[in-house]
Amino acid sequence: MFESIRDYSAAFRCGGEYDRAPARIVVLAQRISPTRDLYLRRRLSDGFLPVIYWTLGEACPVPLEDAFIIVVRYVDSISIAEIERAGTKLSGVAWLLDDDIAASVGDRDLPLHYRAVMAHFWLRFARRLARVTSEIWAASDVLADRLAQSGPTHRIDPLPEPFALPREREEADQGWVRVFYHGQKTHRTERRWLRQIVGPIHDRYPNVCFEIVGDSAVRSLYKGLERVAVRPAFAWPDYLERSRTARFDIGLAPLLATPFNRARSWVKYLDIARFGATGIYADGQPYDCVVRDGENGLLRAAQDPAAWIEALATLVEDLPLRRQLTSGVDWPASISTPPALLSLFAKDSKD
C-alpha cells in the first residue's frame, strides 16, 4: 500500500497494450465537461470514424470492442468496470488531463473539499485506470513533463469551436472600462491576490468597473468597492453563451506559483478572447506560448503587484493601446495534437 498520493503519482504506469484497429471513438466524460468541449468536440467533428459520447454514471451506449476510448479526466465504478471487461478487445485508451490531479491533493492553496474529492478519485481509481491506459494526453508542458515517467505522454492544446475574435466584434460602450477575472474555485489564491490590484485601480479611476466570480468569502474580501460585482460561478453552458454575447475590455489572468497552478493550461487566453477583451497574463508558462507581450496582450511577473497595477492603469488610460492589443488577439499559430488522435482521422484507420 502506498503511503501518500505522491507515491501513487510516481508509481502510475500505463499498462494498457492494444493492437486492434479502431472502429469507433468513445469519449468518456462528465455530462457537463468544459475539458471535453474545449479539447475534443471540434477535433472529433470532421473525422472518418464514428464518435460516441459516453456520460459518467451511465452504461456505454455502444459496444466497446475495437473502440478507442478517450477518458476525460475521470472514470467511475461503472465505466472502469466496462473498460476492464473489454480488455484487449479495445483499440486503445487515452487519458486526457488538463490539471495535475495528484498535485491537487497536497496543495494547501486549494479548497479542502476539492482536494478531498481528488484524493478520493485517485485512491479509488488510479491503479485500475493505470492498468488499462495506453497513453496520456497532457494539456501543458509542465504536466507532460511530470507524467513522462508514466508511459507514452503527448501534449494536447485546446481547440474550441470557432468564435468571433475581439476585432470582429462591435466595440463595447467606451463610457466604462470593464475589467474581469473569472477564476473558479481552484483559483481562490488568485482572487485574494488580485484584491491589492483591483483596490487601487478602483479608487483611482471612477470609470472602471470589475466583475469577479466568487462566493460569500469573495464578496466579503471586495466589500466596500462599489463598482466590483461578485457573481456566482456560471454553469459551463451558460458561461460559454454569456462569453459570446457580453463584452469586456480587459481580462486578468494571474497565476501564482503553486504546485497545482504550475501545470495549468492556457485556456484563459481563450476565455478572455471570447469576451472580446485583451488581457494581462502571468509571465512564464503556460501563457508565454500564446501571448506575445505588447502584441496580443501583456505579460507581467506573476507575483509582482506593482507591475500589474502599472499595466492595468496603462490599459485603462490608453484606449489606442487596448485597441492595438485587441486587434492582435488571434488563434495560436501552433496547436499540439497527440499523434494517436491525428491517426484516428486517417482514411485508412477505418479499414
C-alpha positions in Angstrom: 0.0 0.0 0.0 1.4 3.4 -0.9 2.0 5.9 1.9 0.9 9.0 0.1 -0.8 10.4 -3.1 2.6 11.5 -4.2 3.7 7.8 -4.2 0.6 6.9 -6.3 1.6 9.6 -8.9 5.2 8.5 -9.1 4.1 4.9 -9.5 1.5 5.4 -12.1 2.4 3.4 -15.2 0.4 3.0 -18.4 -0.3 -0.8 -18.6 -2.8 -0.9 -21.5 -1.5 -2.7 -24.6 -3.7 -2.9 -27.7 -3.2 -4.0 -31.3 -6.6 -3.6 -32.8 -7.5 -1.0 -35.5 -10.1 1.4 -34.2 -13.7 1.1 -35.4 -15.1 4.0 -33.3 -14.0 6.7 -30.9 -15.7 6.7 -27.5 -15.3 9.8 -25.3 -16.0 9.3 -21.6 -16.7 12.5 -19.7 -19.0 14.1 -17.2 -22.3 15.3 -18.6 -21.1 18.9 -18.4 -17.4 19.0 -19.3 -15.5 22.1 -20.4 -12.5 19.9 -21.0 -14.3 17.7 -23.4 -15.8 20.7 -25.3 -12.6 22.7 -25.4 -10.2 19.9 -26.4 -12.2 17.3 -28.3 -15.5 18.3 -29.8 -14.1 20.4 -32.7 -11.2 17.9 -33.3 -13.6 15.0 -33.5 -16.3 16.6 -35.6 -14.8 16.0 -39.0 -13.3 12.5 -38.7 -13.9 9.4 -40.6 -14.7 7.3 -37.6 -18.0 7.5 -35.6 -17.7 9.4 -32.3 -19.8 8.3 -29.4 -20.0 10.4 -26.2 -20.3 8.3 -23.0 -21.5 10.0 -19.8 -20.1 9.1 -16.5 -22.5 7.2 -14.3 -24.2 5.6 -17.3 -23.6 2.4 -19.3 -21.7 2.9 -22.5 -24.3 3.3 -25.3 -22.2 1.2 -27.8 -20.1 -2.0 -27.7 -16.5 -1.3 -26.7 -15.0 -3.8 -29.0 -12.5 -2.1 -31.3 -13.2 1.2 -29.7 -10.5 3.9 -29.0 -11.6 5.3 -25.6 -10.7 8.9 -24.5 -11.1 9.3 -20.8 -11.6 13.0 -20.0 -10.2 13.4 -16.5 -12.3 10.9 -14.6 -13.6 7.4 -14.5 -16.2 5.9 -12.1 -17.0 2.4 -10.9 -19.4 1.8 -13.9 -17.1 3.0 -16.6 -13.9 1.4 -15.3 -15.6 -1.9 -15.0 -16.8 -1.8 -18.6 -13.4 -0.8 -19.8 -11.8 -3.7 -17.8 -14.3 -6.2 -19.2 -13.5 -5.1 -22.8 -9.8 -5.7 -22.1 -7.6 -6.4 -25.1 -10.6 -6.1 -27.5 -10.1 -2.3 -27.2 -8.1 -0.3 -29.7 -6.6 2.0 -27.1 -7.3 4.1 -24.0 -6.0 7.7 -23.8 -6.3 9.6 -20.5 -6.8 13.4 -21.2 -5.7 15.6 -18.3 -5.8 19.4 -18.1 -4.9 19.5 -14.4 -2.5 17.7 -12.2 -4.9 15.7 -10.1 -2.2 14.1 -7.9 -0.6 17.6 -7.2 -4.0 19.0 -6.1 -4.2 16.7 -3.1 -1.2 18.2 -1.4 -1.7 21.8 -2.5 -3.0 23.7 0.6 -3.9 26.7 -1.6 -6.8 24.7 -3.0 -10.2 24.4 -1.2 -10.2 21.4 1.2 -13.3 20.0 -0.4 -11.7 19.9 -3.9 -8.6 18.3 -2.5 -10.7 15.6 -0.8 -12.7 14.8 -3.9 -9.4 14.5 -5.9 -7.9 12.3 -3.2 -10.9 10.0 -3.2 -10.8 9.7 -7.0 -7.0 9.0 -7.0 -7.1 6.5 -4.2 -10.1 4.6 -5.6 -9.3 4.5 -9.3 -5.6 5.3 -10.1 -4.4 1.7 -10.0 -7.3 0.4 -12.2 -7.0 3.3 -14.6 -3.2 2.7 -15.0 -3.8 -0.9 -15.9 -6.0 0.0 -18.9 -4.5 3.3 -20.0 -2.2 3.1 -23.1 -1.2 6.8 -23.3 -1.7 10.1 -21.5 -2.6 13.4 -23.2 -1.4 16.4 -21.1 -2.6 19.9 -21.6 0.6 21.7 -20.6 4.3 21.2 -21.0 4.8 21.1 -17.2 2.1 18.4 -16.8 3.6 16.4 -19.7 7.0 16.5 -18.0 5.6 15.4 -14.7 3.8 12.5 -16.3 6.6 11.5 -18.7 7.7 8.6 -16.5 4.2 7.1 -16.5 4.4 5.9 -20.1 3.6 7.4 -23.6 2.7 11.0 -22.9 1.7 13.6 -25.5 0.7 17.2 -25.5 -2.7 18.4 -26.4 -3.8 22.1 -26.6 -7.3 23.4 -26.5 -9.0 23.7 -29.9 -12.5 25.0 -29.2 -15.4 25.7 -31.6 -14.6 28.9 -33.5 -15.9 32.1 -32.1 -15.8 35.8 -33.1 -12.4 37.2 -32.3 -12.3 40.6 -30.4 -11.5 42.6 -33.6 -14.6 41.0 -35.3 -17.0 42.2 -32.6 -18.6 45.6 -32.1 -16.7 47.7 -29.5 -18.1 48.0 -26.0 -19.5 51.3 -24.8 -16.4 53.4 -24.1 -18.0 55.3 -21.2 -16.8 52.5 -19.0 -13.7 50.3 -18.9 -14.9 46.8 -18.0 -12.3 44.6 -16.3 -13.0 40.9 -15.3 -11.5 37.9 -13.6 -13.4 34.6 -13.8 -11.3 32.3 -11.8 -13.2 29.3 -10.4 -13.0 27.6 -7.0 -9.4 26.3 -7.7 -8.3 29.9 -8.1 -9.1 31.2 -4.6 -5.4 32.3 -4.1 -5.6 34.5 -7.2 -8.8 36.1 -6.1 -7.2 37.1 -2.8 -4.0 38.3 -4.6 -6.0 40.4 -7.0 -7.6 42.5 -4.2 -4.4 44.5 -4.0 -4.5 45.2 -7.7 -8.2 45.9 -8.0 -8.4 48.3 -5.0 -6.0 51.0 -6.2 -7.3 51.0 -9.7 -10.9 51.1 -8.5 -10.2 54.1 -6.3 -8.1 55.9 -9.0 -10.4 55.6 -12.0 -14.2 56.1 -11.4 -14.9 54.9 -14.9 -13.6 51.4 -14.2 -15.8 48.5 -13.1 -14.9 45.0 -12.3 -16.5 41.6 -12.4 -15.2 38.7 -10.3 -16.6 35.2 -9.9 -16.8 34.1 -6.3 -18.8 33.2 -3.2 -19.6 35.0 0.1 -15.9 34.9 1.1 -15.0 36.8 -2.1 -17.9 39.3 -1.6 -16.5 40.0 1.9 -13.0 40.4 0.5 -14.1 43.0 -2.0 -16.7 44.7 0.3 -16.6 48.4 0.0 -15.6 48.6 -3.6 -18.9 49.6 -5.0 -18.0 49.0 -8.7 -16.9 45.4 -8.1 -19.6 42.9 -9.0 -19.0 39.5 -7.4 -21.0 36.9 -9.3 -21.6 33.3 -8.5 -20.0 30.7 -10.8 -21.8 30.0 -14.0 -22.5 26.5 -15.2 -20.3 25.8 -18.3 -23.0 26.0 -21.0 -24.3 29.3 -19.5 -20.8 30.7 -19.2 -20.0 29.8 -22.8 -23.2 31.5 -24.1 -22.6 34.6 -22.0 -19.0 34.9 -23.2 -20.3 35.2 -26.8 -22.7 38.0 -26.0 -21.2 40.0 -23.1 -18.2 42.3 -23.8 -15.4 43.3 -21.6 -12.3 45.5 -22.2 -9.6 43.9 -20.1 -9.3 40.4 -18.7 -6.9 39.4 -15.9 -5.1 36.0 -15.7 -2.8 36.0 -12.8 -1.3 32.6 -11.8 0.6 32.3 -8.6 3.4 29.7 -8.3 1.7 26.8 -6.5 2.3 23.1 -7.3 -1.2 22.8 -8.9 -1.0 26.1 -10.8 2.3 25.3 -12.5 0.7 22.5 -14.5 -2.3 24.5 -15.8 -3.0 25.1 -19.5 -3.5 28.5 -21.3 -7.3 28.1 -21.7 -7.9 31.5 -20.0 -6.4 33.2 -23.1 -9.5 31.8 -25.0 -11.9 32.9 -22.3 -10.6 36.5 -22.4 -10.6 36.5 -26.2 -14.2 35.1 -26.3 -15.4 38.0 -24.2 -13.8 40.4 -26.7 -11.1 41.7 -24.4 -7.3 42.0 -24.3 -5.6 40.5 -21.3 -2.8 40.8 -18.7 -1.3 37.4 -18.1 1.2 35.9 -15.7 4.6 35.8 -17.4 6.1 32.3 -18.0 4.3 29.1 -18.6 1.6 28.5 -19.7 0.8 31.9 -21.2 4.1 32.8 -22.8 3.5 30.2 -25.5 0.4 32.0 -26.8 0.8 35.6 -25.6 3.3 37.9 -27.3 3.9 40.8 -24.9 2.8 44.1 -26.4 1.2 42.4 -29.5 -1.8 40.4 -28.4 -1.7 41.0 -24.6 0.6 41.9 -21.8 2.8 39.5 -19.8 3.7 40.6 -16.3 5.6 38.8 -13.5 3.2 36.5 -11.7 3.9 37.8 -8.2 4.7 41.5 -8.8 1.7 43.6 -7.7 3.3 46.9 -8.7 3.8 45.6 -12.3 0.2 44.5 -12.5 -1.1 47.8 -11.2 1.0 49.7 -13.7 -0.1 47.5 -16.6 -3.7 47.8 -15.7 -3.5 51.5 -15.2 -1.9 51.8 -18.6 -4.6 49.9 -20.3 -7.3 51.8 -18.6 -5.9 55.1 -19.7 -4.7 54.2 -23.2 -7.6 53.3 -25.5 -5.5 53.1 -28.6 -3.2 50.6 -26.9 -6.2 48.5 -25.9 -7.4 48.6 -29.5 -4.0 47.6 -30.8 -3.7 44.7 -28.4 -7.2 43.6 -29.0 -6.7 43.6 -32.8 -3.7 41.3 -32.3 -5.7 38.6 -30.5 -5.8 35.6 -32.8 -5.8 31.8 -32.8 -2.4 30.4 -31.6 -0.1 29.7 -34.5 0.8 26.3 -33.3 -1.5 23.7 -31.7 -0.3 20.4 -30.2 -2.3 17.3 -31.0 -1.4 13.8 -29.9 -0.2 11.6 -32.8 -2.8 8.9 -32.0 -5.5 11.5 -32.3 -4.3 12.6 -35.7 -4.0 9.0 -36.8 -7.6 8.3 -35.9 -8.6 10.6 -38.7 -6.5 9.0 -41.4 -8.7 7.4 -44.0 -7.1 4.0 -43.7 -7.8 3.9 -39.9 -11.3 2.8 -40.7 -10.2 -0.1 -42.9 
